[in-house]
Amino acid sequence: MNAPASTNMLRALAPEHRTKLLGTAREVSFAQGARLFDEGGRADRFWIVRSGVVDLDLHVPGRRAAVIESLGHDDLLGWSWLYGPHVWRLGARAATPVRAYEFDATAVRDLFRRDPAFGLAVSQWVGEVVADRLHAARGRLLELYGPHGSGGRH
């Protein structure tokens, strides 16, 4: 549930970039069961989870949404805000009560334009989170659907 050190914002960003990013944050709370966003919706914000658990889910036609990952303390929630067309690729629901820092995506992207070094640092951090999550998803898919022992390369 907790992100590796390289994808944890507190460790990934230099202090001045972390301070600049957190300076745009507002504290929010979500009740257990609250939908934070739905797949296909406009990705106009993102969060860093302070406490609680958020389930990322994928729409499955004719079935209940499938939970594909759970995020917790210090995890980045949402990366679709950074990459066009700024549409959520997954949905998210609070599995427990959640407290988080919320960021306005447009304001953060505006900071990128004014401070390219900040933009590069945040973009690299988000890219590392995306890469880590894709790797984890691959592992989960192999566990669920791969033939026994298929975890290795052939």
N, C-alpha and C positions, 0 to 999 in steps of 0.2 A: 504494500500500500504506500509506504513512504518512498519518495523518489531517491535514486542514487545521488551521491554528492554532486555529480556534474550537472544534474538537472534541478537541484535545489537552488532557488533564486538567491537565498542568503549566501550560498557558497559560490554560485556561478558568476554573479555580477560583482564588479569592483564596488567598494563602498560608495563612491560618488554616484555611480549609476543606480545602485540600489536605493540610495537616498532620493535621487531624482524620480525614480519610478514610484516609490512609496509616497512621495509628495503629491502624487495625483490620485491616490487611493482614497476610498471611503469605506468605512466599516459597515457590513451588512450581515443580516442573519436570515436563515431560512428554516422554516419548520420542517420536521420530518415529513416526507411525502411530497414536499413542494417541487414542482417542475421548475428548473432553472432555465432550460431552453429545450427546444425540440429540433430534431433533425430537419434540415431544410429551411429553418428560420434565419433571420438576419443576425449575423455574428457581429454585434456592435459593442461588446464588452468582454471582459475576462476576469478571472478571480484567482487569488491565491488562498487556499483553504487554511484557515487558522485552527479550527477544531471541527470534529465531526467527520462524516463520510458521505461522499457523493458518488453515486453509481452512474457510469456512462453506459448508455444503452443504444441499441440499434433496432430500428423498425424492422419487424418481420411480418410481411403480409399474412393476414389471417391468424396471427398469433400475438401473444403478449410480447412487448419489446424484450429483447435479449440483453441482459447485463453482460458487458464485455470487459469492464474494468471498474475497480473501486478506487477512489482517490481520497487521501486524508491529509493530515497535518503537513503544511508547507508545499503541497502539490499544486502545480499550475492546472487550473481548470479552464480549458478553452484555448485553442490555438488558431481556429479558423478566422479570427479577427485580423490576423496578420497576412493571410494569403488570400488573394482574390479567388473567387468572387465574394468573399466574406459571408459565407453561408455555412451554418453548422453542419458538420459531417455526421454527428451523432446527437443524441439527446442526453440530458442529465437530470437526475432526480436526487433530492436529499434523502439518503438512506437513514440518517439520524438528524437531529438538529445540527445545523451548520452555522459557523461563524466564518466570515471570509473578508479579505480585502477585495473590493471591486474596483475595476479600472475601466474608464471610458476609452474604447479603442481609438476613436477619432482623435481624442486629445493626446494619446500616447503616440499615434502615428505622426501628429503634428510636431511633437517633440523630436521625433526621428529626423524630420526635415530641418529643424533648427540646430540639432546636435547630432551630426552623422556618427560620431564615435559612440554615443549613447544608443542610437538606432542599430548600429552593427552589433554592439554587445547584447542588447535585448533580443535581436533577431537570431543571433547565434545560440543564445540560451534556449529560446523557443524551439529552434531547429533541433537542438540536442534532446529536448523533451519529446518532440515528434519522433525522432529516430529511435529513442528508447522505447516509446510506446508501440511503435511498429514492430520492433524486435520482440517485445513481450507478447503482442497479439499473434505473431507468427508462432511463437512457442505454444500459446494456448490453442491455436488452431491445430497444430500438430498433435497435441495431447488429445484433443477432442475427435479429430477426423483422420489422423494419419494411421497407417498400419503400425502394429506393435513394433517398436524399435526403429521407427523412421526418423527419429530426432537427429541422426547424423547425416553428414553429406555423402552423396554417392558419386 
